[in-house]
Amino acid sequence: MPRINLDTIAQTNATGYPAAYADIVAGRWVRRLGSATDLTDFGVSMSC
């Protein structure tokens, strides 16, 4: 598998948490690596 250039993957702070928990993760930024590597059976994220 070739190396992944992390700088080409956008950071996001979108969350799927319910509103009651959204404040807890509000400052969290991640890069979703699964789509960049064509993974389909599980997800991979990197905290930024």
N, CA, C and O atoms as CSV, one atom per row, in Angstrom:
chain,resi,resn,atom,element,x,y,z
A,1,MET,N,N,0.845,-1.171,0.000
A,1,MET,CA,C,0.000,0.000,0.000
A,1,MET,C,C,0.891,1.235,0.000
A,1,MET,O,O,1.845,1.313,0.774
A,2,PRO,N,N,0.588,2.194,-0.857
A,2,PRO,CA,C,1.389,3.420,-0.877
A,2,PRO,C,C,1.137,4.266,0.364
A,2,PRO,O,O,0.114,4.124,1.032
A,3,ARG,N,N,2.075,5.135,0.655
A,3,ARG,CA,C,1.924,6.056,1.783
A,3,ARG,C,C,0.790,7.034,1.524
A,3,ARG,O,O,0.473,7.370,0.383
A,4,ILE,N,N,0.195,7.475,2.612
A,4,ILE,CA,C,-0.872,8.458,2.536
A,4,ILE,C,C,-0.290,9.815,2.903
A,4,ILE,O,O,0.339,9.960,3.952
A,5,ASN,N,N,-0.494,10.803,2.050
A,5,ASN,CA,C,-0.072,12.164,2.355
A,5,ASN,C,C,-1.191,12.808,3.170
A,5,ASN,O,O,-2.211,13.214,2.614
A,6,LEU,N,N,-1.002,12.903,4.484
A,6,LEU,CA,C,-2.046,13.412,5.370
A,6,LEU,C,C,-2.440,14.845,5.055
A,6,LEU,O,O,-3.568,15.248,5.341
A,7,ASP,N,N,-1.549,15.612,4.479
A,7,ASP,CA,C,-1.866,16.998,4.145
A,7,ASP,C,C,-2.925,17.113,3.050
A,7,ASP,O,O,-3.518,18.178,2.878
A,8,THR,N,N,-3.168,16.037,2.312
A,8,THR,CA,C,-4.172,16.071,1.243
A,8,THR,C,C,-5.559,15.671,1.743
A,8,THR,O,O,-6.530,15.753,0.992
A,9,ILE,N,N,-5.662,15.242,2.995
A,9,ILE,CA,C,-6.947,14.827,3.565
A,9,ILE,C,C,-7.462,15.951,4.454
A,9,ILE,O,O,-6.796,16.364,5.403
A,10,ALA,N,N,-8.639,16.432,4.138
A,10,ALA,CA,C,-9.208,17.558,4.878
A,10,ALA,C,C,-9.507,17.192,6.325
A,10,ALA,O,O,-9.906,16.067,6.625
A,11,GLN,N,N,-9.308,18.156,7.213
A,11,GLN,CA,C,-9.683,17.996,8.614
A,11,GLN,C,C,-11.146,18.389,8.757
A,11,GLN,O,O,-11.630,19.265,8.040
A,12,THR,N,N,-11.843,17.749,9.670
A,12,THR,CA,C,-13.239,18.077,9.919
A,12,THR,C,C,-13.530,18.023,11.405
A,12,THR,O,O,-12.886,17.279,12.145
A,13,ASN,N,N,-14.485,18.799,11.832
A,13,ASN,CA,C,-14.925,18.712,13.221
A,13,ASN,C,C,-16.402,18.344,13.280
A,13,ASN,O,O,-17.043,18.518,14.317
A,14,ALA,N,N,-16.946,17.836,12.175
A,14,ALA,CA,C,-18.322,17.351,12.150
A,14,ALA,C,C,-18.440,16.132,13.057
A,14,ALA,O,O,-17.509,15.334,13.166
A,15,THR,N,N,-19.574,15.997,13.696
A,15,THR,CA,C,-19.764,14.890,14.614
A,15,THR,C,C,-21.151,14.286,14.449
A,15,THR,O,O,-22.093,14.966,14.042
A,16,GLY,N,N,-21.264,13.030,14.763
A,16,GLY,CA,C,-22.550,12.350,14.740
A,16,GLY,C,C,-23.116,12.161,16.131
A,16,GLY,O,O,-24.123,11.476,16.313
A,17,TYR,N,N,-22.468,12.771,17.117
A,17,TYR,CA,C,-22.925,12.639,18.497
A,17,TYR,C,C,-24.258,13.353,18.694
A,17,TYR,O,O,-24.514,14.369,18.049
A,18,PRO,N,N,-25.111,12.833,19.579
A,18,PRO,CA,C,-26.355,13.544,19.917
A,18,PRO,C,C,-26.042,14.899,20.543
A,18,PRO,O,O,-24.959,15.107,21.091
A,19,ALA,N,N,-26.996,15.811,20.456
A,19,ALA,CA,C,-26.795,17.181,20.948
A,19,ALA,C,C,-26.315,17.227,22.395
A,19,ALA,O,O,-25.541,18.111,22.763
A,20,ALA,N,N,-26.763,16.296,23.208
A,20,ALA,CA,C,-26.374,16.292,24.626
A,20,ALA,C,C,-24.873,16.089,24.810
A,20,ALA,O,O,-24.325,16.478,25.842
A,21,TYR,N,N,-24.210,15.498,23.847
A,21,TYR,CA,C,-22.777,15.204,23.955
A,21,TYR,C,C,-21.922,16.035,23.005
A,21,TYR,O,O,-20.694,15.966,23.060
A,22,ALA,N,N,-22.540,16.803,22.154
A,22,ALA,CA,C,-21.801,17.554,21.132
A,22,ALA,C,C,-20.793,18.530,21.736
A,22,ALA,O,O,-19.715,18.720,21.173
A,23,ASP,N,N,-21.118,19.148,22.862
A,23,ASP,CA,C,-20.188,20.098,23.490
A,23,ASP,C,C,-18.900,19.429,23.948
A,23,ASP,O,O,-17.841,20.057,23.948
A,24,ILE,N,N,-18.980,18.177,24.332
A,24,ILE,CA,C,-17.801,17.446,24.826
A,24,ILE,C,C,-16.758,17.279,23.729
A,24,ILE,O,O,-15.559,17.334,24.003
A,25,VAL,N,N,-17.196,17.078,22.503
A,25,VAL,CA,C,-16.269,16.834,21.393
A,25,VAL,C,C,-16.152,18.031,20.445
A,25,VAL,O,O,-15.613,17.899,19.346
A,26,ALA,N,N,-16.650,19.190,20.863
A,26,ALA,CA,C,-16.694,20.369,19.988
A,26,ALA,C,C,-15.321,20.786,19.468
A,26,ALA,O,O,-15.234,21.264,18.336
A,27,GLY,N,N,-14.253,20.631,20.231
A,27,GLY,CA,C,-12.930,21.058,19.792
A,27,GLY,C,C,-12.132,19.988,19.088
A,27,GLY,O,O,-10.962,20.197,18.767
A,28,ARG,N,N,-12.741,18.847,18.845
A,28,ARG,CA,C,-12.036,17.715,18.233
A,28,ARG,C,C,-11.983,17.871,16.712
A,28,ARG,O,O,-13.004,18.135,16.077
A,29,TRP,N,N,-10.828,17.714,16.147
A,29,TRP,CA,C,-10.638,17.722,14.699
A,29,TRP,C,C,-10.062,16.378,14.286
A,29,TRP,O,O,-9.169,15.855,14.952
A,30,VAL,N,N,-10.561,15.819,13.201
A,30,VAL,CA,C,-10.093,14.517,12.733
A,30,VAL,C,C,-9.891,14.535,11.227
A,30,VAL,O,O,-10.422,15.386,10.513
A,31,ARG,N,N,-9.116,13.582,10.775
A,31,ARG,CA,C,-8.996,13.302,9.344
A,31,ARG,C,C,-9.565,11.904,9.132
A,31,ARG,O,O,-9.158,10.960,9.809
A,32,ARG,N,N,-10.488,11.767,8.211
A,32,ARG,CA,C,-11.095,10.477,7.899
A,32,ARG,C,C,-10.202,9.776,6.878
A,32,ARG,O,O,-10.129,10.185,5.719
A,33,LEU,N,N,-9.534,8.733,7.314
A,33,LEU,CA,C,-8.565,8.057,6.454
A,33,LEU,C,C,-9.188,6.934,5.624
A,33,LEU,O,O,-8.623,6.534,4.607
A,34,GLY,N,N,-10.327,6.430,6.040
A,34,GLY,CA,C,-10.955,5.310,5.341
A,34,GLY,C,C,-11.237,5.590,3.886
A,34,GLY,O,O,-10.888,4.785,3.023
A,35,SER,N,N,-11.865,6.721,3.593
A,35,SER,CA,C,-12.201,7.026,2.199
A,35,SER,C,C,-10.956,7.285,1.360
A,35,SER,O,O,-10.958,7.009,0.160
A,36,ALA,N,N,-9.909,7.801,1.957
A,36,ALA,CA,C,-8.668,8.067,1.224
A,36,ALA,C,C,-7.938,6.781,0.852
A,36,ALA,O,O,-7.110,6.767,-0.059
A,37,THR,N,N,-8.252,5.706,1.566
A,37,THR,CA,C,-7.567,4.434,1.316
A,37,THR,C,C,-8.511,3.371,0.770
A,37,THR,O,O,-8.142,2.201,0.667
A,38,ASP,N,N,-9.735,3.781,0.417
A,38,ASP,CA,C,-10.754,2.880,-0.150
A,38,ASP,C,C,-11.161,1.755,0.801
A,38,ASP,O,O,-11.557,0.680,0.351
A,39,LEU,N,N,-11.068,1.992,2.105
A,39,LEU,CA,C,-11.545,1.006,3.069
A,39,LEU,C,C,-13.067,1.003,3.062
A,39,LEU,O,O,-13.693,2.061,3.000
A,40,THR,N,N,-13.661,-0.178,3.125
A,40,THR,CA,C,-15.126,-0.270,3.100
A,40,THR,C,C,-15.681,-1.047,4.292
A,40,THR,O,O,-16.858,-0.890,4.616
A,41,ASP,N,N,-14.893,-1.861,4.941
A,41,ASP,CA,C,-15.411,-2.701,6.020
A,41,ASP,C,C,-15.309,-2.063,7.395
A,41,ASP,O,O,-15.952,-2.528,8.335
A,42,PHE,N,N,-14.521,-1.016,7.531
A,42,PHE,CA,C,-14.394,-0.319,8.807
A,42,PHE,C,C,-13.846,1.079,8.540
A,42,PHE,O,O,-13.316,1.357,7.464
A,43,GLY,N,N,-13.980,1.944,9.525
A,43,GLY,CA,C,-13.506,3.310,9.393
A,43,GLY,C,C,-12.215,3.545,10.148
A,43,GLY,O,O,-11.938,2.881,11.147
A,44,VAL,N,N,-11.438,4.480,9.673
A,44,VAL,CA,C,-10.187,4.855,10.326
A,44,VAL,C,C,-10.102,6.379,10.357
A,44,VAL,O,O,-10.261,7.045,9.334
A,45,SER,N,N,-9.852,6.908,11.529
A,45,SER,CA,C,-9.713,8.360,11.690
A,45,SER,C,C,-8.421,8.670,12.417
A,45,SER,O,O,-7.898,7.850,13.171
A,46,MET,N,N,-7.921,9.859,12.178
A,46,MET,CA,C,-6.733,10.323,12.886
A,46,MET,C,C,-7.085,11.634,13.561
A,46,MET,O,O,-7.505,12.579,12.894
A,47,SER,N,N,-6.921,11.705,14.871
A,47,SER,CA,C,-7.172,12.954,15.594
A,47,SER,C,C,-6.084,13.951,15.286
A,47,SER,O,O,-4.905,13.602,15.209
A,48,CYS,N,N,-6.484,15.189,15.111
A,48,CYS,CA,C,-5.536,16.238,14.765
A,48,CYS,C,C,-5.363,17.211,15.894
A,48,CYS,O,O,-4.595,18.166,15.774
